[in-house]
Amino acid sequence: MEPYFYCYLSEPDGSNVFELPLTPSDLPTRKMSADSEDFLTVGKGYRTIIGDRQPWEADPEFILPDAGRKMHYALSQKKGHELKRFLMTHMDKKKPIRYMIVAKTGKNYMNNLAQVINLEYYVDKKLMYHVNFTVKEWKKY
């Protein structure tokens, strides 16, 4: 089954692109929240002050082949260890990546700079990399 969505990870300038297929059930959730503070007032009960929106987060998961096998449906033809190295390098160097999710129709679902804040992976018996990572919206201060 050909994926409906594709996830693209790259350098901020668009170089070194990883094309990763997503199925609709695997589309990562984009989590957002806002600061708020509750306090007790005299005679008025609790009041809430709503603060600024916090940076969003997403937790995509992928399975990528390694050891010379390639995905026939991914144009970038990157391997599992290359994705792991890409994510680890950006995490270690505290550099942002470009995180895009695009529908097969070409419509952008997401196109933002993000920082890698968590990375988990393992390699199974068939030399498939199971990669789970968390990205958080990158804000320049």
C-alpha positions in Angstrom: 0.0 0.0 0.0 1.4 3.4 -1.0 1.5 5.9 1.8 -0.8 8.9 1.8 1.5 11.1 3.8 5.3 11.6 3.6 7.5 13.0 6.3 10.6 14.9 5.2 13.5 15.6 7.5 16.4 17.7 6.3 18.9 20.4 7.2 17.2 23.8 7.7 18.4 24.8 4.1 16.7 21.8 2.6 19.8 19.7 2.0 20.4 16.1 3.1 16.7 15.1 2.8 15.2 12.0 4.3 11.8 10.9 2.8 9.9 8.7 5.2 6.5 7.2 4.3 3.6 7.5 6.7 0.2 5.9 6.7 -2.8 7.9 7.9 -2.9 5.8 11.2 0.7 6.7 11.8 0.4 10.4 11.3 2.2 12.0 14.3 0.1 14.0 16.7 1.2 17.6 17.1 0.9 18.4 20.8 0.4 22.0 21.9 -0.3 23.7 25.2 -0.4 27.1 26.9 0.9 28.3 30.2 -1.8 29.0 32.8 -1.7 29.9 36.5 -4.5 29.4 39.0 -4.6 31.5 42.1 -7.1 32.0 45.0 -8.6 35.4 45.4 -10.3 36.8 48.5 -14.1 36.4 48.1 -13.9 35.5 44.3 -12.6 32.0 44.4 -10.0 30.7 42.0 -9.0 32.7 38.9 -6.9 31.5 36.0 -4.5 33.6 34.0 -3.9 32.1 30.6 -0.3 32.6 29.3 1.5 32.1 26.1 1.4 29.1 23.8 4.3 26.7 24.4 6.3 25.2 21.5 4.5 22.2 19.9 5.9 18.7 20.1 5.5 15.6 17.9 6.6 12.0 18.3 7.0 10.3 14.9 8.0 6.6 14.6 9.5 4.9 11.6 10.8 1.5 10.5 13.7 1.7 8.1 15.7 -1.1 6.5 19.5 -1.3 6.7 22.3 -3.5 5.3 21.9 -2.6 1.7 18.1 -2.9 1.4 16.1 0.1 0.3 12.5 1.1 0.4 11.0 1.0 -3.0 8.5 3.7 -2.1 10.9 6.3 -0.7 12.7 8.6 -3.1 15.6 9.5 -0.8 16.7 5.8 -0.3 18.3 6.6 3.1 19.0 3.7 5.5 18.2 3.3 9.1 21.6 4.0 10.5 21.8 7.2 8.4 18.6 8.5 10.0 19.8 7.6 13.5 23.1 9.4 12.8 21.4 12.5 11.4 19.1 12.8 14.4 21.9 12.1 16.9 24.2 14.7 15.3 21.6 17.4 15.4 20.7 16.5 19.0 24.4 16.6 20.0 25.2 19.9 18.2 21.9 21.5 19.3 21.0 22.4 15.7 17.5 22.5 14.3 16.2 20.3 11.5 13.4 20.9 9.0 10.4 18.8 9.8 7.8 18.5 7.1 4.7 16.3 6.6 3.2 16.5 3.1 0.1 14.7 1.7 0.4 12.7 -1.5 -1.6 15.6 -3.1 1.2 18.0 -2.3 -0.6 19.9 0.5 1.7 20.7 3.4 0.4 19.5 6.8 3.5 20.8 8.6 6.7 22.6 7.6 8.7 23.9 10.5 12.1 24.0 12.0 12.3 21.7 15.0 14.9 20.5 17.5 15.4 16.8 18.3 14.8 16.4 22.1 14.5 12.6 22.4 15.7 9.6 20.4 15.0 5.9 20.9 15.8 3.1 18.4 16.6 -0.6 18.2 17.5 -3.0 15.4 15.5 -6.2 14.9 16.7 -9.6 13.6 15.9 -8.5 10.0 18.2 -5.5 10.4 15.3 -3.1 10.4 15.8 0.1 12.4 12.8 1.0 14.6 13.3 4.7 15.3 11.1 6.8 17.6 12.0 10.4 18.3 10.5 13.6 19.7 10.8 17.0 17.9 10.0 20.3 19.5 9.3 23.6 17.7 12.5 25.5 17.2 12.3 29.2 18.2 15.1 31.6 17.6 15.6 34.0 20.5 
